[in-house]
Amino acid sequence: ETEREIGEREICVIIIMGKTRGVSAVNVVFGWLRQQSNKVKIALGVVIYLILVVFLRFTVKNHNHFFVASELIHAAGILILIYKLTRQKTCSGLSLKSQEVTAIFLAVRLICSIYMEGDIHTILDFATLVSTLWVIYMIRYKLKASYIKTLDTCHNYYVLVPSAILALVINPSTSYSYIHRIMWAFCVYTESVSVLPQLRLMQNAQIIEPFTAHYVFALGIARFLACAHWLIQVFETRGHYLWLIGAGYFWFPVALIAELVQTFILADFCYYYVKSVMEGQLVLKMPV
């Protein structure tokens, strides 16, 4: 062997050893986490989440950008689905019911946004709604044969009816009409649980292919950013919004709880997603 060949071989060995050590370290960390109780896992998750929120608080000046980033990431997740449907010609692993719920709250929010805002949020909602409707069309008609209906067992009314009832009872007190306030509250509540049918399907399937996993992980990041905005608002007002509970104004606390609910719903999936990516697994396996 020449000196060059020997040098290249040594470099390859060093790289492989470095990757092996990295994978070993990851396995040790996740192995330790698996041995902990659910209470410890939840506590660690909350601590890490709060650390990230504090980091964003001091690094991002305009916190309204969180909502824009959240909507952009959601749109990126839809683009991942479009790539999957057009390139792989299969909708296996996708929940039609979850996409339908998403389309419903996006349509209602778009109506509210046109009337109440008319800005970049309106454009993003329109683009995301059109993309979601296209995904629904592909699942229902073009790729119907690959849709596993028996695994998509979470009925939409389990999500929509409670959200509608809660919106009638608790909605924002603004200068807009009563119907628009109810519609906006309905959007917030429905969005917080819209991913439940998709998570239910994945639990039934146990094994999730990469593109579906990427899509759900994008939803998790989007919800993290939106929830971070609410938490930072509480911090910057020193809990002023929460004090409004005593005055009978329940909207903000309930909206914050709705954001927290969806964030923690997706947190467990994001944990297994990151674990699989760090371990180099192409397919994500959900626990029983």
C-alpha positions, 0 to 999 in steps of 0.5 A: 500500500502507498502512504496515501492509501494508508492515510485514507484508511486511517482517516476512515477508521477514525471517522467510523470510530467517531460515529460509533462513539456518538451512537454509543453515547446516544444509546446510553442516554436513551437507555437511561431515559427508558429506565426512568419513571414517567414522572421523571421523563415528564419533569425532564421534558418540562425543564428542557422545554422551559430552557428552550423557551427562555433561550428564544425569549432572549434571542428573538426580538419580535415574538410575533415571528413565532406564529409566522414561523409556526405556520411556515413549518406547518406548511413545510410539513404539508410539502413533505406529504405532497412529496410522499404522495407524488413520488411514492404514490402511497398514502399509507400511514396517513390519517384522512380524519386528521387531514379533514379536521385540519382542513376544517380549522384552517378554513374557519381560521382563514375566514376569521383572518380575512375579516380580522387581520388580512396579513401574512397569516392570511396568505399562509393559511390559504396556502396551507388550506389548499395544500391540505385539501389536495392531500385529502383529495389524493387520499380519498380518490387517487391513492385510495387503495393504499389508505388503511381505513381500519387503522384510522379509528378516531372519529372526527366528532370526538375532536370537533364537537367538544371544541365547538361546545367549548368555543360557545362557552369560552371565547375572546372578548374583543370588538369583533362580532360574537360569531367571529369570536366563537369561530376563532376560539373553535380554531384554537381548540380544534387545532390543539387536538387535530393531530389526535387521529394521526397519532391514533393511527400511528399507535395502531400501526406501530411502525411509521415510515419516514415521510409521515414521521417527518410531517408529524415532527414538523407539527411538533416543532410548529406547536412548540413555537406557537406555545412558546409565544404564549408562555413568553407573553405570560412571562413579559406581563408577569402573569397579568393575563392569568390574573384576568381569571379573577375577573371572569376572563377565561379565554387566555388561560384556556387558549394557553392550556389548549396550546400546552395540550397539543405540545405535550401530545406531540412531545412523546412522538418527538422523543421517539422521532429524535431517538430514531434519527440519532440511532440512524433508524429509517423507520420509527417504531412506536411503543405498545 
